[in-house]
Amino acid sequence: MDADDIAFYREHGYWISPRIVPDDVLDAAERGMQRFYKDDHDQALPDVPATRGWRPEDGDVLRKNDYSSLRVDELAALVRHPAIAATAAALSGAAGIRLWHDQLLFKPPGGSAGVGWHTDRQYWQSCTSDEMLTAWVGFHDVDEVNGAVAFMPGSHRWSVTGLDFFSQDAAGLEASIVAQGFDPTPVVPRMRRGQVSFHHCRTVHGSSANLSTAPRRSLAIHLQPLDNRWRPGASHPNDTLVGHNPDPDYTDPAIQPQLWPAG
């Protein structure tokens, strides 16, 4: 990464890395995903709504499970791969990076589920930082056929409302964006296994349905700079897991460990 890459991220609100995650780390993460879905976990978390997510009885829909890296060691190893947090710090200008939380994502084949246009920041109103970001790691090659993540360039500078991660009405969301005075034309980067996409917390992004014959498997790693703190008047599911002093502690090392620089 060089100064041009950092400038691209800050101008466009996203950046695609070269291949920075080794195959052995991704192979292990795939095994960890399989273990996760079999309830073969190394650590337990409290059984609260925030930690439940997709369950087999939900059927063949988009699977979203938060906090997977706190339960399965192979997924923790991917989250802690040093190149990911170091890159996030360089792009955002943060002095250091903590985990905010992760999302294990499994998009079934056959075109049954997409991810609606949204920003991560809209769900993180309890945070003081506007420089949080997400590293998205595919476990295989991704493109427009199997539902790669798409970004709206420059949208981290927009003030846009009415977006929804769970919406399947992409056209309706795009019409709303146009009505608010913005251009919803996305870019859909093709990524090889081992590449990582990074996007600013205010960047509008989403993904189309998986039209391939295999599931799209990935881990979204949401990241916070070291100076992020809880903001009064808002809440997040993390608040039910972190320690309190008396406010929710977003530096809790058990739930939101420091990833870079290494402690």
C-alpha positions as CSV (number, residue, x, y, z in Angstrom):
1,M,0.0,0.0,0.0
2,D,1.2,3.5,-0.8
3,A,0.0,7.1,-0.6
4,D,-2.1,6.7,-3.7
5,D,-4.0,3.8,-2.2
6,I,-4.7,5.8,0.9
7,A,-5.8,8.8,-1.2
8,F,-8.1,6.5,-3.2
9,Y,-9.8,5.2,0.0
10,R,-10.3,8.7,1.3
11,E,-11.7,10.0,-2.0
12,H,-13.9,7.0,-2.9
13,G,-14.7,5.5,0.5
14,Y,-13.5,2.0,-0.3
15,W,-10.3,0.3,-1.4
16,I,-9.5,-3.3,-2.6
17,S,-6.2,-4.7,-1.4
18,P,-3.9,-7.1,-3.2
19,R,-3.8,-10.6,-1.9
20,I,-2.9,-10.1,1.8
21,V,-4.5,-13.1,3.5
22,P,-2.7,-16.4,2.9
23,D,-4.5,-19.5,1.7
24,D,-3.8,-21.5,4.9
25,V,-5.6,-18.8,7.0
26,L,-8.6,-18.9,4.7
27,D,-8.6,-22.7,4.5
28,A,-8.7,-22.7,8.3
29,A,-11.5,-20.1,8.3
30,E,-13.6,-22.3,6.0
31,R,-13.2,-25.1,8.5
32,G,-14.1,-22.8,11.2
33,M,-17.3,-21.7,9.4
34,Q,-18.3,-25.4,9.1
35,R,-17.6,-25.9,12.8
36,F,-19.6,-22.8,13.7
37,Y,-22.7,-24.0,11.9
38,K,-22.4,-27.4,13.6
39,D,-22.3,-25.6,17.0
40,D,-18.7,-26.9,17.5
41,H,-17.5,-23.8,19.3
42,D,-14.3,-23.2,21.3
43,Q,-15.8,-20.5,23.5
44,A,-19.4,-19.7,24.6
45,L,-21.1,-16.4,24.6
46,P,-24.3,-15.5,26.5
47,D,-27.5,-16.6,24.8
48,V,-29.0,-13.2,24.0
49,P,-30.6,-11.9,20.9
50,A,-27.4,-10.3,19.7
51,T,-25.5,-13.7,19.6
52,R,-28.2,-15.8,18.0
53,G,-28.4,-14.9,14.4
54,W,-29.1,-17.5,11.7
55,R,-30.2,-20.9,12.9
56,P,-30.9,-24.1,10.8
57,E,-34.6,-23.7,11.4
58,D,-34.4,-20.4,9.5
59,G,-33.9,-22.3,6.2
60,D,-31.9,-21.6,3.1
61,V,-31.8,-17.8,3.4
62,L,-28.9,-15.3,3.9
63,R,-27.1,-16.4,7.0
64,K,-25.8,-13.6,9.2
65,N,-24.1,-14.5,12.5
66,D,-22.4,-11.9,14.6
67,Y,-19.5,-12.5,17.0
68,S,-18.4,-15.7,15.3
69,S,-14.7,-15.0,15.9
70,L,-15.3,-14.9,19.6
71,R,-16.5,-18.5,19.5
72,V,-14.4,-20.3,16.9
73,D,-10.6,-20.1,17.0
74,E,-10.1,-20.4,13.2
75,L,-12.3,-17.4,12.6
76,A,-10.5,-15.5,15.4
77,A,-7.2,-16.2,13.6
78,L,-8.6,-14.6,10.4
79,V,-9.8,-11.5,12.3
80,R,-6.4,-11.2,14.0
81,H,-4.4,-11.6,10.8
82,P,-2.1,-8.7,11.2
83,A,-2.2,-7.4,7.7
84,I,-5.9,-6.7,7.9
85,A,-5.8,-4.4,11.0
86,A,-2.6,-2.7,9.9
87,T,-4.1,-1.9,6.5
88,A,-7.2,-0.5,8.2
89,A,-5.1,1.7,10.4
90,A,-3.2,3.1,7.5
91,L,-6.3,3.8,5.4
92,S,-8.2,5.5,8.2
93,G,-5.3,7.2,9.8
94,A,-6.1,5.6,13.2
95,A,-3.4,5.2,15.8
96,G,-4.6,1.7,16.4
97,I,-7.5,-0.6,15.6
98,R,-9.9,-2.7,17.8
99,L,-12.5,-5.2,16.7
100,W,-16.0,-3.7,16.8
101,H,-17.6,-7.0,15.9
102,D,-17.7,-9.5,13.0
103,Q,-20.4,-11.0,10.8
104,L,-20.1,-14.5,9.4
105,L,-22.1,-14.4,6.1
106,F,-23.3,-17.2,3.9
107,K,-25.3,-16.3,0.8
108,P,-27.0,-19.4,-0.6
109,P,-27.0,-20.1,-4.4
110,G,-30.0,-19.7,-6.6
111,G,-30.7,-16.0,-6.3
112,S,-32.8,-16.0,-3.1
113,A,-31.1,-13.3,-1.1
114,G,-29.3,-10.0,-1.5
115,V,-28.1,-7.3,0.9
116,G,-29.9,-4.0,0.6
117,W,-28.1,-0.7,0.1
118,H,-27.0,0.6,3.5
119,T,-24.2,2.2,5.5
120,D,-22.7,0.6,8.5
121,R,-22.7,3.9,10.4
122,Q,-26.5,4.0,10.4
123,Y,-26.4,1.0,12.7
124,W,-23.6,2.3,14.9
125,Q,-25.2,5.4,16.3
126,S,-23.9,4.5,19.8
127,C,-20.3,5.2,18.6
128,T,-18.4,8.5,18.9
129,S,-16.1,7.8,15.9
130,D,-17.0,8.6,12.3
131,E,-13.9,6.8,11.1
132,M,-14.9,3.2,11.7
133,L,-14.5,0.9,8.8
134,T,-15.1,-2.7,7.6
135,A,-12.8,-5.3,6.1
136,W,-14.7,-7.8,4.0
137,V,-13.0,-11.1,3.4
138,G,-14.3,-13.6,0.8
139,F,-13.4,-17.2,1.3
140,H,-13.2,-17.6,-2.5
141,D,-13.2,-15.5,-5.6
142,V,-16.2,-13.2,-5.9
143,D,-17.7,-11.3,-8.8
144,E,-21.1,-9.9,-9.9
145,V,-22.4,-13.4,-10.5
146,N,-22.1,-14.8,-6.9
147,G,-23.0,-11.5,-5.2
148,A,-19.8,-9.5,-4.6
149,V,-20.1,-6.4,-2.4
150,A,-20.8,-3.3,-4.4
151,F,-20.0,0.3,-3.4
152,M,-21.2,3.7,-4.3
153,P,-18.1,5.8,-4.8
154,G,-17.8,8.9,-2.7
155,S,-21.0,8.1,-0.8
156,H,-19.1,8.4,2.6
157,R,-19.6,12.1,2.1
158,W,-23.3,11.9,1.5
159,S,-26.1,12.6,4.0
160,V,-28.5,9.9,3.0
161,T,-31.4,8.2,4.9
162,G,-33.9,5.4,4.4
163,L,-31.4,2.6,3.6
164,D,-31.8,-0.9,4.8
165,F,-29.4,-3.9,5.0
166,F,-32.3,-6.4,4.9
167,S,-34.3,-4.8,2.0
168,Q,-34.7,-6.8,-1.2
169,D,-36.0,-3.8,-3.1
170,A,-32.7,-2.5,-4.6
171,A,-34.6,-0.4,-7.2
172,G,-36.7,1.3,-4.5
173,L,-33.6,2.1,-2.4
174,E,-31.8,3.5,-5.5
175,A,-34.9,5.7,-6.3
176,S,-34.7,7.0,-2.8
177,I,-31.1,7.9,-3.2
178,V,-31.8,9.7,-6.4
179,A,-34.6,11.6,-4.8
180,Q,-32.2,12.8,-2.1
181,G,-29.9,14.2,-4.8
182,F,-27.2,11.6,-5.1
183,D,-26.0,9.3,-7.9
184,P,-26.5,5.6,-7.0
185,T,-24.3,4.2,-9.7
186,P,-22.2,1.4,-8.0
187,V,-19.0,-0.3,-8.7
188,V,-18.8,-4.1,-8.3
189,P,-15.1,-5.0,-7.8
190,R,-14.1,-8.5,-8.7
191,M,-11.9,-10.0,-6.0
192,R,-9.5,-13.0,-5.9
193,R,-9.3,-15.2,-2.9
194,G,-6.9,-13.5,-0.4
195,Q,-7.9,-9.9,-1.4
196,V,-9.8,-7.8,1.1
197,S,-12.1,-4.9,0.5
198,F,-12.1,-2.0,3.0
199,H,-14.9,0.5,3.2
200,H,-15.6,3.6,5.3
201,C,-18.5,3.3,7.8
202,R,-20.5,5.9,5.9
203,T,-20.0,4.3,2.4
204,V,-23.2,3.1,0.8
205,H,-22.8,-0.6,-0.1
206,G,-24.8,-3.8,-0.6
207,S,-24.7,-6.9,-2.7
208,S,-26.9,-8.7,-5.2
209,A,-28.3,-12.2,-5.0
210,N,-25.9,-15.1,-5.6
211,L,-26.7,-16.5,-9.0
212,S,-23.9,-19.1,-9.0
213,T,-24.2,-22.8,-8.1
214,A,-22.2,-22.5,-4.8
215,P,-22.8,-20.5,-1.6
216,R,-21.0,-17.2,-1.2
217,R,-19.0,-17.4,2.0
218,S,-17.3,-14.5,3.8
219,L,-16.5,-12.7,7.0
220,A,-17.1,-9.0,7.5
221,I,-14.8,-7.6,10.1
222,H,-16.1,-4.4,11.5
223,L,-13.3,-2.3,13.0
224,Q,-13.0,0.8,15.4
225,P,-10.2,3.2,16.0
226,L,-8.8,3.1,19.5
227,D,-10.4,6.4,20.4
228,N,-14.0,5.2,19.8
229,R,-16.3,5.3,22.8
230,W,-19.9,4.8,23.7
231,R,-22.1,7.8,22.9
232,P,-25.0,8.6,25.3
233,G,-28.5,8.4,23.9
234,A,-28.0,5.4,21.6
235,S,-27.4,1.7,21.9
236,H,-26.0,-1.3,20.0
237,P,-26.2,-5.0,20.6
238,N,-22.5,-4.9,21.7
239,D,-23.8,-3.1,24.8
240,T,-25.2,-6.4,26.1
241,L,-21.8,-8.2,25.9
242,V,-19.1,-5.6,26.9
243,G,-18.3,-4.6,30.4
244,H,-19.8,-1.4,31.9
245,N,-18.0,1.3,33.9
246,P,-20.9,2.3,34.3
247,D,-21.4,3.0,30.5
248,P,-20.7,0.3,27.9
249,D,-17.0,-0.1,27.5
250,Y,-16.0,-0.3,23.9
251,T,-12.4,-1.1,24.9
252,D,-13.4,-4.4,26.6
253,P,-10.6,-6.8,25.6
254,A,-12.7,-9.9,25.8
255,I,-15.3,-8.6,23.3
256,Q,-13.4,-6.0,21.4
257,P,-9.7,-6.9,21.5
258,Q,-7.0,-4.6,20.1
259,L,-5.8,-5.9,16.8
260,W,-3.2,-3.4,15.9
261,P,-0.7,-2.6,17.1
262,A,-0.4,-6.0,18.8
263,G,-0.6,-5.8,22.5
